[in-house]
Amino acid sequence: MRPKLRLFFFSCVSLLFSLNSYAFKFSPMSTTLTGAASTKSTLFFLENDSNQAIAVQVNLAKREMDINGVESNPQIISSDELTLYPTQLIIPPNEKRSVKVTWTGNKPPMKELSFRLIAEQLPIELDKNKNKKSSIKVLLRYVAALYLKPEDYVSDVKILETKDLDKRFLIQVENIGKKHQVLSNLKLSFSDEKTKKEIILFAEDLKGMSGENILAESKRIFVFPKTGKFLELKMTDKVKITFDKD
């Protein structure tokens, strides 16, 4: 191995080792609070499996999504529905800590509320030797889903509209239910009542739509290129949507 290539290889190995040494584990990635006595609060766990202490900051943010699926997360400064404690932690080497989220609202929300819990490792200077010209800073971020809803809230996803856009095909769905729904194992059936012909689009035909999350009382638009099975679809076709209900 040439000297320059060898130096580059060992530099990459050292960087990866440093990054892995200062990482932490986080769980769960999704949970729901229902307001019942047993599910009014929940714990998120942070595990430092390195040999160095790490600092982690935890925040709550609202989860908002536009019709195109673009998500925004305005940070919550204070909330009447939720409390989070603690928000900053120092986790010793090879130890685990937890943060607690509690539903503190006095009445149930009109629909399921969606939040993000963000656990972020604060930048840490790994090399404290001032004689060194440079040091490595590491930042690791986990973003979990947190939902707030009574137990009896359910989703109700329908096809709202299909539209032929010349070279593209648009499908708009609406969740009129009070709970989010992930479109797992998605299938769309297009049927022509006159010819009795049926065209079925499976998850592999619906990439970008299959597996997507439709939040409570929201709409989403999905656009596909008119290729393959999409070329056979007609605007007069009746459409049926099926998926694995949460």
Secondary structure, 3 states (H helix, E strand, C coil): CCHHHHHHHHHHHHHHHHHHHCCEEEECCEEEECCCHHHCEEEEEEEECCCCCEEEEEEEEECEECCCCCEECCECCCCCCEEEECCEEEECCCEEEEEEEEECCCCCCCCCEEEEEEEEECCCECCCCCCCCCCCECCCEEEEEEEECCCCCCCCEEEEEEEECCCEEEEEEEECCCCCEECEEEEEEEECCCCCCEEEECHHHCCCCCCCEECCCEEEEEEEECCHHHHHCCCCCEEEEEEECC
